Amino acid sequence: MDRYDCIVVGAGPAGATAARRLALNGLKTLLIEKEALPRYKPCGGATTPAIAKILDIDHLMAVEQVVRGVTFFSRDEQEDCTFYPDSMKVQMISRVDFDMRLIEAATSAGAVLMEGTNVISVEESENHITVRTAGGDSITGLVVVGADGAKSVVARNMGLYRGPGGAGIEAELYPRDAGVLEQYADRAFFGFGFIPKGYGWVFPKKDHFSVGIAATLERIPGLALIYRQFMERFEFLRDAREGSRKGWFVSFSKGPGLLNTHRACLAGDAACLTDPFSGEGIYYAVLSGAIAADTIADELEERGGLSKKFTKEINRRIVKDFTYAKWCADIFFLSPQFFYRRNRVVNAFARLTNKQMQYKNVLNELRKGMADHGIRSLSL
Ligand SMILES: Cc1cc2nc3c(=O)[nH]c(=O)nc-3n(C[C@H](O)[C@H](O)[C@H](O)COP(=O)(O)OP(=O)(O)OC[C@H]3O[C@@H](n4cnc5c(N)ncnc54)[C@H](O)[C@@H]3O)c2cc1C
C-alpha cells in the first residue's frame, strides 16, 4: 500500500498549484487526475495578470491574447457600448496549455502524478486518510486536498459539499476569415438579457473565439437554444466553424462556510470559490490551492493535522469580498444597460480585473452611479 504525506485529488489549476507548493515544502505529494492529460475544460479562459504573483512560474506561453477593451450589449437593444479603460488588462489563456504548464511545474517540483485515475471515495480516520480509486487501488496519506472541481467527491465524502449553483456552455468558434480575429483581438464582448442573472461572452483567442453563456442556475432549460440566440447577434461569427461545445457547472460562492476537516481541505471549484458576479474562477482556484499548501505545510508538522485556520483564511481572503460581489450582482442585474453605460462603473470593473480594486469599492461605484441619476440606493 502506497503512503503519502499529501494526496491532491484533481489536477486543475487548484490541484496543480497545491501539489507544486506541497512538494516544494518537502512533503511527499501525490496528484491524482481522473482524465488522461492534457484534458479539455469548458472555460472562457479569461484571467487576470495578477495571477502571476501567486503562481511564481512563467505562464505566458498559455496567454493567447491580451484584451484591453470591452463591448457591452443587450438582447433588446441594437446599440453597443465599447470602452477601453486605462486599467483594463485581461489575459485570454488556453486552458489546455495553462493547466499542463501547472501540472508540469508540480511534477518538476517532485509531486507524483497519477492520471486517468478516478477517485471514488475518501475516508478520514484519526491518523490518516484513505483514497480509493475506480481501479481498486487504496492509497493512504496524512492529508487530502479536494481540488476535484464542481462535483467534488472529496467534498461529498467529507460532508462539506454545497453544490455548484450555476452552469454554462462554452464553444470554440473558428472564423473562416483570419482578418476577423485580428479585428476583434483586443476586446471582450458581454451580452445581457439572454438569460436571467447571467450573461454571454465572446473572447478572442489565438485562432478562434471562445463563445459562451452562463448563469446562476444549475439547470437551465433550453440552454443550447439560448446560446444560439446569443451567438446569432454576431455577424462576424455567422460562418465560423464550431470546434467543440460543452456545458459544465459553475461553482458560484455561497458565502462563508466550512472548508476543511482535520485531514481534508477543499480548493477551487470544490470549495465553491467562483466569483458570484463575474464567474471568474481560475484566479481563486490558484489562490486557494496555494493557501491550502501553505496551511498544510505549517500545520502538519506542528499539529499533525489541520485546525480551522484554512477555512478562516479562505473566508477572509476570498469569500468576504464575494459577499459584496453578490450584492453588486443583485444591483447590476436589475438593469445592466443602466450600469454598463456609466464610465465610473466600467472603470471600477476594469480595476477589478487587475485586482487593483475589490467588490466592496465597486459596490460604492454602483451606488454613486445610481445617485448621479437621482436614484436612491437600495439598502442591503
Ligand atoms: C462554461 C464556463 C466558463 C468559464 N469561464 C471562465 C473564465 O473565463 N475565467 C475564469 O476565471 N473562470 C471561468 N470559469 C470557471 C473556471 O473554469 C473554474 O473556476 C476553474 O476551472 C476551477 O479550477 P479547479 O482546479 O478548481 O477545478 P477544474 O479546473 O474543474 O479541475 C478539477 C479537476 O479534477 C478532476 N477530477 C474531478 N473529479 C475527479 C475524481 N473523482 N478523481 C480524480 N480527478 C477528478 C477533473 O477531471 C479536473 O481535471 C468558467 C467555468 C465554466 C463552466
The ligand as an SDF file (V2000), in Angstrom:
LIG
                    3D

 53 58  0  0  0  0  0  0  0  0999 V2000
  -18.5630   27.4820  -19.1880 C   0  0  0  0  0  0  0  0  0  0  0  0
  -17.5610   28.0190  -18.1830 C   0  0  0  0  0  0  0  0  0  0  0  0
  -16.8060   29.1440  -18.4880 C   0  0  0  0  0  0  0  0  0  0  0  0
  -15.8710   29.6370  -17.5540 C   0  0  0  0  0  0  0  0  0  0  0  0
  -15.1100   30.7290  -17.8950 N   0  0  0  0  0  0  0  0  0  0  0  0
  -14.1980   31.2080  -17.0110 C   0  0  0  0  0  0  0  0  0  0  0  0
  -13.3480   32.3130  -17.3670 C   0  0  0  0  0  0  0  0  0  0  0  0
  -13.3900   32.8410  -18.4810 O   0  0  0  0  0  0  0  0  0  0  0  0
  -12.4490   32.7550  -16.4350 N   0  0  0  0  0  0  0  0  0  0  0  0
  -12.3520   32.1810  -15.1890 C   0  0  0  0  0  0  0  0  0  0  0  0
  -11.5180   32.6390  -14.3840 O   0  0  0  0  0  0  0  0  0  0  0  0
  -13.1220   31.1240  -14.8410 N   0  0  0  0  0  0  0  0  0  0  0  0
  -14.0270   30.6200  -15.7220 C   0  0  0  0  0  0  0  0  0  0  0  0
  -14.7820   29.5270  -15.3800 N   0  0  0  0  0  0  0  0  0  0  0  0
  -14.5570   28.8790  -14.0600 C   0  0  0  0  0  0  0  0  0  0  0  0
  -13.2640   28.0390  -14.1080 C   0  0  0  0  0  0  0  0  0  0  0  0
  -13.2730   27.1960  -15.2350 O   0  0  0  0  0  0  0  0  0  0  0  0
  -13.1400   27.2040  -12.8240 C   0  0  0  0  0  0  0  0  0  0  0  0
  -13.3860   28.0320  -11.7180 O   0  0  0  0  0  0  0  0  0  0  0  0
  -11.7380   26.5710  -12.6810 C   0  0  0  0  0  0  0  0  0  0  0  0
  -11.5090   25.6360  -13.6900 O   0  0  0  0  0  0  0  0  0  0  0  0
  -11.5990   25.9110  -11.3070 C   0  0  0  0  0  0  0  0  0  0  0  0
  -10.3900   25.1950  -11.2320 O   0  0  0  0  0  0  0  0  0  0  0  0
  -10.2800   23.8970  -10.3090 P   0  0  0  0  0  0  0  0  0  0  0  0
   -8.8640   23.4610  -10.3720 O   0  0  0  0  0  0  0  0  0  0  0  0
  -10.8980   24.1680   -9.0060 O   0  0  0  0  0  0  0  0  0  0  0  0
  -11.2520   22.8350  -10.9990 O   0  0  0  0  0  0  0  0  0  0  0  0
  -11.1960   22.1340  -12.5040 P   0  0  0  0  0  0  0  0  0  0  0  0
  -10.4740   23.0620  -13.3960 O   0  0  0  0  0  0  0  0  0  0  0  0
  -12.5810   21.7720  -12.7550 O   0  0  0  0  0  0  0  0  0  0  0  0
  -10.2970   20.8860  -12.2160 O   0  0  0  0  0  0  0  0  0  0  0  0
  -10.7680   19.8040  -11.4500 C   0  0  0  0  0  0  0  0  0  0  0  0
  -10.0510   18.5560  -11.9160 C   0  0  0  0  0  0  0  0  0  0  0  0
  -10.4200   17.4660  -11.0810 O   0  0  0  0  0  0  0  0  0  0  0  0
  -10.5910   16.3140  -11.8650 C   0  0  0  0  0  0  0  0  0  0  0  0
  -11.4860   15.4080  -11.1490 N   0  0  0  0  0  0  0  0  0  0  0  0
  -12.8090   15.5520  -10.9340 C   0  0  0  0  0  0  0  0  0  0  0  0
  -13.2950   14.5090  -10.2380 N   0  0  0  0  0  0  0  0  0  0  0  0
  -12.2530   13.6810  -10.0060 C   0  0  0  0  0  0  0  0  0  0  0  0
  -12.1200   12.4220   -9.3600 C   0  0  0  0  0  0  0  0  0  0  0  0
  -13.1960   11.8170   -8.8120 N   0  0  0  0  0  0  0  0  0  0  0  0
  -10.9200   11.8380   -9.3150 N   0  0  0  0  0  0  0  0  0  0  0  0
   -9.8280   12.4540   -9.8720 C   0  0  0  0  0  0  0  0  0  0  0  0
   -9.8910   13.6430  -10.5130 N   0  0  0  0  0  0  0  0  0  0  0  0
  -11.0900   14.2560  -10.5760 C   0  0  0  0  0  0  0  0  0  0  0  0
  -11.2030   16.8350  -13.1590 C   0  0  0  0  0  0  0  0  0  0  0  0
  -11.0280   15.9360  -14.2370 O   0  0  0  0  0  0  0  0  0  0  0  0
  -10.4370   18.1470  -13.3400 C   0  0  0  0  0  0  0  0  0  0  0  0
   -9.2750   17.9950  -14.1230 O   0  0  0  0  0  0  0  0  0  0  0  0
  -15.7180   29.0030  -16.2880 C   0  0  0  0  0  0  0  0  0  0  0  0
  -16.4760   27.8590  -15.9850 C   0  0  0  0  0  0  0  0  0  0  0  0
  -17.3880   27.3670  -16.9170 C   0  0  0  0  0  0  0  0  0  0  0  0
  -18.1660   26.1160  -16.5970 C   0  0  0  0  0  0  0  0  0  0  0  0
  1  2  1  0
  2  3  1  0
  2 52  2  0
  3  4  2  0
  4  5  1  0
  4 50  1  0
  5  6  2  0
  6  7  1  0
  6 13  1  0
  7  8  2  0
  7  9  1  0
  9 10  1  0
 10 11  2  0
 10 12  1  0
 12 13  2  0
 13 14  1  0
 14 15  1  0
 14 50  1  0
 15 16  1  0
 16 17  1  0
 16 18  1  0
 18 19  1  0
 18 20  1  0
 20 21  1  0
 20 22  1  0
 22 23  1  0
 23 24  1  0
 24 25  2  0
 24 26  1  0
 24 27  1  0
 27 28  1  0
 28 29  2  0
 28 30  1  0
 28 31  1  0
 31 32  1  0
 32 33  1  0
 33 34  1  0
 33 48  1  0
 34 35  1  0
 35 36  1  0
 35 46  1  0
 36 37  1  0
 36 45  1  0
 37 38  2  0
 38 39  1  0
 39 40  1  0
 39 45  2  0
 40 41  1  0
 40 42  2  0
 42 43  1  0
 43 44  2  0
 44 45  1  0
 46 47  1  0
 46 48  1  0
 48 49  1  0
 50 51  2  0
 51 52  1  0
 52 53  1  0
M  END
$$$$
